[in-house]
Amino acid sequence: MKIEKWLFVICRSVREQGASHEAHSSQNEVEPSSAARFNARTMSSAKSLERSFRLAIERYGQLGVNVDRALRALSRMPVSLHCWQGDDVQGFERSRGELGGGLAVTGNYPGRARTPDELRRDLDQALALIPGRHRLSLHACYGEFGGRAIDRDAIEPRHFRDWIAWAKERGLGLDFNPTCFGHPKAADGFTLSHRIRGIRDFWIEHCRRSREIGAAMGRALRTPCVTNVWIPDGFKDSPADRHAPRERLIEALDSVFARRLSPQQNVDAVESKLFGLGAESYTVGSHEFYLGYAVSRGKVLCLDAGHFHPTESIADKLSSVLLYVPGVLLHVSRGVRWDSDHVVTFSDELQAIAREVVAMRATAPVHLGLDYFDASINRVAAWIIGTRNLLRALLLALLEPPGIRAAERAGDFTARLALQEEARSLPWGAVWDRYCESQNVPTGESWLSDVRDYERAVLSRRV
């Protein structure tokens, strides 16, 4: 069936539905009940979705794409939601310092989670509106300390017992992050590379304990926990000595990772950054530093979409770094002018990242996670929008017609470009709707009404 015929069938179907609806209305003098109208709309919507999906399968089949296989692959690609979107990176320690570390959260939308139970409830609401089974990434400052002042070099797995129980009950995996900011010992902008040995030792112990907590999570949930180390260390102005802090950081990281943990329980990752607020001129843990460290120590490399120059694409980096490192952790974010951590949108950059993830998934593990914090909009909606966009981009990549690669292999770059552009208008939206329906989550924008109901019933009452 040619594309023109496919479009004709859809238009004819819409006209027939409209004519049928008008005829039905004229034959009924009594207004049907609201329940009857709802059921009729639901049945009509389901039939429309099914019809669109069948047409999409036919069109993709003409191009050699197995839609069912793509949907099965998508269902096996979990995304690690980031807990810190739900409470503006506050955490649950009894006392803490300024956020610092080059981090800034803007906005004061009502409904921020104030307790672990509130945060878990918000996450439940978000996960109920996102298709697939996913994960949660926790920062160390989100432990439950019973109102006691437990410093970060004394945290233990028991402080995350309720998080583990929550995840186990829902069949989720957990990931973990040392919190090397928002603390008096990080107030001058240095942690693992600090010039004072005692402060370095404090952060080394914190990161060691974070790995142990990650392993406990992986052991309890029977899925490896990715424990990611990021530090804010850097100078606001040009340093006199760029080398010494990096020497100290290597030594500290080697101490952190000295104890071998089972890779079935814990996977170590290290994360770079270009610059931060207060560290504009020099970042100790640069991309080059951590790339060398990950390659030489066999660690997973974390690439954050907001931690590079605005003209750089982390999509292009994947095929290079995966030749040398055992895996990559992606922190999918959206920087605007700087690492401002905006909610992920369905941009060309996101689609490029997803395409490379799909292309490289047989090469080495690619762990998918989100990292942004926007307090200017409904925080639950922010999770849903970002995660659904990433999943949509992955689906679009999984549905890529094989003729595009075939044209490239044949050296026909004209056909490659033409097919790439034509693929943009293929009916992948109908496939996405079918995936959402199969996962028992709302299709289209209908999830927004659920979030509004939750906001009225729950979020608006948090004062």
C-alpha positions in Angstrom: 0.0 0.0 0.0 1.5 3.3 -1.0 1.7 6.2 1.4 -1.0 8.1 -0.5 -3.4 5.2 -0.2 -2.6 4.9 3.5 -3.5 8.5 4.1 -6.7 8.1 2.1 -7.8 5.2 4.3 -7.3 7.2 7.5 -9.2 10.3 6.1 -12.1 8.1 4.9 -12.2 6.4 8.3 -12.5 9.7 10.1 -15.3 10.9 7.7 -17.2 7.6 8.2 -16.9 7.9 12.0 -18.3 11.5 11.8 -21.2 10.5 9.5 -22.0 7.5 11.8 -22.0 9.8 14.8 -24.4 12.3 13.2 -26.8 9.6 12.2 -26.7 8.0 15.6 -27.4 11.4 17.3 -30.4 12.1 15.1 -32.0 8.7 15.9 -31.9 9.2 19.7 -34.2 11.7 21.3 -33.1 10.8 24.8 -29.7 12.0 26.0 -27.6 9.0 26.9 -26.1 8.8 30.4 -22.6 10.1 31.1 -21.4 6.6 31.8 -22.8 5.5 28.4 -21.2 8.4 26.6 -17.9 7.6 28.4 -18.1 3.9 27.4 -18.9 4.9 23.8 -16.0 7.3 23.6 -13.7 4.7 25.1 -14.8 2.0 22.6 -14.5 4.4 19.7 -11.0 5.5 20.8 -9.9 1.9 21.2 -11.1 1.0 17.8 -9.4 4.1 16.3 -6.1 3.2 18.0 -6.3 -0.4 16.8 -7.1 0.7 13.2 -4.2 3.2 13.2 -1.8 0.6 14.7 -2.7 -1.9 12.0 -2.1 0.6 9.3 1.3 1.5 10.9 2.3 -2.2 11.0 1.5 -2.5 7.3 3.5 0.6 6.4 6.5 -0.4 8.5 6.3 -3.9 7.1 6.7 -2.5 3.6 10.0 -1.0 4.8 11.3 -4.2 6.5 10.6 -3.1 10.1 9.2 -5.7 12.6 7.0 -3.5 14.9 6.3 -6.2 17.4 10.1 -6.8 17.8 10.6 -3.1 18.4 8.0 -3.0 21.1 9.5 -6.0 22.9 12.9 -4.4 22.8 11.5 -1.1 24.2 9.9 -3.0 27.1 13.4 -4.2 28.1 14.9 -0.8 28.2 14.4 0.6 31.7 15.0 4.3 32.5 16.3 5.3 36.0 14.1 8.2 37.2 16.0 10.6 39.5 14.5 11.1 43.0 15.8 14.7 43.2 13.3 16.1 40.8 10.5 15.5 43.3 11.9 17.7 46.1 14.3 20.2 44.5 17.4 18.3 45.6 16.7 18.8 49.3 17.0 15.3 50.7 16.1 14.1 54.2 19.1 14.8 56.4 18.3 16.6 59.6 20.7 19.4 58.8 22.7 20.2 55.7 24.6 23.1 54.2 23.8 25.2 51.1 23.1 23.2 48.0 26.3 24.5 46.4 28.4 22.4 44.0 27.4 24.6 41.0 23.8 23.4 41.4 20.8 25.7 41.4 17.0 24.9 41.4 14.7 27.6 40.2 11.0 28.0 40.7 8.6 27.5 43.6 5.7 25.5 42.2 3.5 24.2 45.1 3.6 20.5 46.2 7.3 19.7 46.8 7.7 16.4 48.5 8.8 17.0 52.2 9.1 13.4 53.5 10.2 10.1 52.1 6.6 8.8 52.1 5.5 11.9 50.1 8.3 11.4 47.6 7.5 7.7 47.2 3.8 8.6 46.7 4.7 11.1 44.0 6.9 8.5 42.3 4.1 6.0 42.3 1.9 8.5 40.6 4.5 9.2 37.9 5.3 5.6 37.3 1.6 4.8 36.9 1.6 7.1 33.9 4.8 5.9 32.3 4.8 2.8 30.1 7.2 0.0 31.0 9.0 -1.1 34.2 11.8 1.3 35.3 14.3 2.1 38.0 14.9 4.9 40.6 18.2 6.7 41.2 18.7 7.8 44.8 21.2 10.3 46.2 22.8 9.5 49.6 21.1 12.5 51.2 17.7 10.7 50.7 18.3 8.2 53.5 15.9 7.9 56.4 17.8 8.7 59.5 15.0 8.6 62.1 15.5 12.3 63.0 19.2 11.7 64.0 22.1 13.6 62.7 24.0 10.9 60.8 27.0 12.4 59.0 27.7 11.2 55.5 30.8 9.2 56.5 28.5 7.0 58.7 25.6 6.1 56.4 24.7 2.5 56.2 22.3 0.2 54.1 19.8 0.3 57.0 19.2 3.9 56.3 17.7 2.9 52.9 15.8 -0.1 54.1 12.4 1.5 53.3 13.5 2.5 49.8 14.6 -1.1 49.2 11.3 -2.5 50.4 9.4 0.0 48.3 11.4 -1.0 45.2 11.0 -4.7 45.8 7.3 -4.5 46.2 7.0 -2.8 42.8 9.6 -4.8 41.0 11.9 -1.8 40.5 15.7 -1.6 40.5 17.6 1.1 42.4 20.7 3.1 41.5 22.7 5.2 43.9 24.9 8.3 44.1 27.2 9.7 46.8 26.1 13.2 47.7 29.3 15.3 47.5 27.7 18.7 47.9 25.4 20.5 50.2 27.7 19.9 53.2 30.0 22.1 55.4 33.0 20.0 54.2 32.1 20.8 50.6 31.6 24.6 51.2 34.8 25.7 49.6 34.0 23.7 46.4 36.4 20.7 46.9 35.8 17.1 48.1 37.8 14.1 46.9 40.5 16.4 45.5 40.7 18.7 48.6 44.1 19.8 49.6 43.4 18.9 53.3 43.9 15.2 53.8 41.3 15.0 56.6 38.5 16.4 54.3 39.6 14.1 51.5 39.4 11.1 53.8 35.9 12.1 54.9 34.6 12.1 51.3 36.5 8.9 50.5 34.7 7.2 53.4 31.4 8.6 52.2 31.9 7.2 48.7 33.1 3.8 50.1 29.9 3.5 52.1 27.8 4.6 49.1 29.3 1.7 47.1 28.4 -0.7 50.0 24.8 0.7 50.0 24.6 0.2 46.3 25.8 -3.4 46.6 23.2 -4.0 49.3 20.5 -2.6 47.0 21.6 -4.8 44.1 21.8 -7.9 46.4 18.3 -7.3 47.8 16.6 -6.5 44.5 18.6 -9.0 42.4 19.6 -6.4 39.8 22.9 -4.5 39.8 22.9 -1.0 41.3 24.8 1.6 39.3 26.6 3.7 41.9 27.8 6.9 40.2 30.5 9.2 41.6 30.2 12.9 40.7 32.1 15.7 42.5 31.8 19.4 42.0 35.5 20.2 42.6 36.9 23.2 40.7 38.0 26.8 40.7 36.1 29.9 39.9 39.2 31.6 38.4 42.3 30.3 36.7 44.3 28.0 39.0 48.1 28.2 39.3 48.4 24.4 39.5 46.0 22.2 37.5 47.9 19.0 38.0 48.0 18.5 41.7 44.2 18.4 42.3 43.9 15.7 39.6 46.7 13.7 41.2 44.9 13.8 44.5 41.6 12.8 42.8 43.2 9.7 41.2 44.6 8.7 44.6 41.2 9.3 46.3 39.2 7.4 43.6 41.6 4.4 43.8 41.0 4.3 47.6 37.2 4.5 47.0 37.3 1.6 44.6 39.9 -0.4 46.4 37.5 -3.1 47.7 36.2 -5.3 44.9 32.4 -5.7 44.9 30.4 -8.2 42.9 29.4 -6.8 39.5 26.1 -8.6 40.0 25.4 -6.3 42.9 27.2 -3.0 42.2 28.5 -1.3 39.0 30.8 1.6 39.5 30.5 4.7 37.3 32.3 8.1 37.2 30.9 11.3 35.9 32.6 14.4 34.4 31.6 18.0 34.0 32.7 20.9 31.9 32.1 23.6 34.5 29.8 24.6 37.3 28.6 27.8 39.0 31.6 28.8 41.1 33.9 26.5 39.1 33.8 28.2 35.7 37.5 28.2 35.0 38.6 24.8 36.0 36.9 21.5 36.9 39.1 18.8 38.4 37.0 15.9 37.1 36.9 16.9 33.4 35.8 14.6 30.6 39.4 13.9 29.6 40.2 13.0 33.2 37.4 10.6 33.7 37.7 9.1 30.3 41.3 8.2 31.1 40.3 6.9 34.5 37.4 4.8 33.3 39.6 3.2 30.5 42.5 2.5 32.8 40.4 1.2 35.8 37.7 -0.5 33.8 34.9 1.7 35.1 31.6 2.7 33.6 31.7 6.2 32.2 28.8 8.6 32.9 28.0 11.1 30.1 25.6 13.8 31.2 23.9 15.7 28.3 24.3 19.0 30.2 28.0 18.6 31.2 29.5 19.5 27.9 29.8 22.6 25.6 26.4 23.5 24.1 27.7 22.6 20.7 28.8 19.1 21.7 26.7 16.1 21.3 27.0 13.1 23.6 25.3 11.0 20.9 28.5 11.2 18.9 30.7 10.2 21.9 28.9 6.9 22.5 30.4 4.9 19.6 33.9 6.1 20.6 33.9 5.6 24.3 32.2 2.2 24.2 35.2 0.9 22.3 37.3 1.3 25.4 35.1 1.3 28.6 32.9 -1.6 29.9 29.7 0.4 29.7 28.2 3.9 29.7 25.7 5.6 32.1 23.7 8.3 30.4 22.2 11.2 32.4 19.7 12.5 29.9 19.1 16.2 30.5 18.6 19.4 28.6 21.0 22.2 29.2 19.9 25.7 28.1 23.0 28.0 27.7 24.6 26.1 30.6 24.0 23.0 32.6 20.6 24.3 33.7 19.0 20.8 33.8 15.7 21.5 32.0 13.0 18.8 31.5 13.9 16.6 28.6 12.0 17.4 25.4 11.6 15.5 22.1 14.4 17.3 20.5 16.8 16.4 17.6 19.5 15.9 20.2 17.4 13.4 22.3 16.5 11.5 19.1 20.2 11.3 18.2 21.1 10.0 21.6 18.4 7.4 21.4 19.5 6.3 18.0 23.0 5.7 19.1 21.8 3.8 22.2 19.9 1.5 20.0 22.7 1.1 17.5 25.3 0.4 20.3 23.3 -1.8 22.7 25.0 -4.9 21.4 28.5 -3.5 22.0 28.4 -2.8 25.7 25.8 -2.0 28.4 24.2 1.5 28.2 22.4 2.4 31.4 19.7 5.0 30.9 18.9 7.7 33.5 17.5 11.2 33.8 19.0 14.2 35.5 17.2 17.5 35.8 15.3 19.4 38.4 12.7 22.0 37.5 10.7 23.6 40.3 8.8 25.9 38.0 6.2 23.3 36.9 4.4 20.3 38.4 7.2 18.0 39.5 5.3 14.8 38.9 4.6 16.0 35.4 8.2 16.8 34.9 9.1 13.1 35.5 6.4 11.9 33.2 7.2 14.3 30.3 11.0 13.6 30.4 10.7 9.8 30.7 7.9 9.4 28.1 10.0 11.6 25.7 13.1 9.4 26.2 11.0 6.3 25.6 9.4 7.8 22.5 12.9 8.6 21.1 14.0 5.0 21.8 11.0 3.7 20.0 11.6 5.9 17.0 15.2 4.5 16.8 14.0 0.9 17.1 11.6 1.5 14.2 14.3 2.9 11.9 14.0 1.3 8.5 17.0 -1.0 7.7 17.1 0.5 4.2 18.9 3.6 5.7 21.9 1.5 6.8 21.8 -0.5 3.6 22.0 2.7 1.5 25.0 3.8 3.6 26.8 0.4 3.2 26.2 0.7 -0.5 27.7 4.1 -0.6 24.4 5.7 -1.8 24.4 8.7 0.4 21.7 10.4 -1.6 19.3 7.5 -0.7 20.5 7.6 2.9 19.5 11.2 3.3 16.3 10.9 1.5 15.2 7.8 3.6 16.3 9.5 6.8 14.0 12.4 6.1 11.1 10.3 4.9 11.3 8.2 8.1 10.4 11.3 10.1 6.8 11.2 8.9 6.3 7.4 9.3 3.3 6.6 11.6 5.4 5.8 14.7 2.9 7.8 16.9 0.3 5.0 16.4 2.9 2.5 17.5 3.7 4.6 20.6 -0.1 4.8 21.5 -0.3 1.0 21.1 2.7 0.5 23.5 1.1 2.8 26.1 -2.2 1.0 25.8 -0.5 -2.4 26.1 1.2 -1.2 29.3 -2.1 0.1 30.8 -1.1 3.8 30.8 -2.9 6.7 29.1 -2.3 7.5 25.5 -1.6 10.9 24.1 -2.0 13.8 26.5 -4.8 12.2 28.5 -2.3 11.4 31.3 -2.3 15.2 32.2 -5.8 14.9 33.6 -4.6 12.3 36.1 -1.8 14.6 37.2 -4.2 17.5 37.6 -6.5 15.3 39.8 -3.4 14.3 41.8 -2.4 17.9 42.2 -5.9 18.9 43.5 -6.2 15.9 45.8 -2.6 15.7 47.1 0.0 18.3 46.0 -2.2 21.3 46.7 -2.6 20.3 50.3 1.1 20.4 51.1 1.7 23.8 52.8 
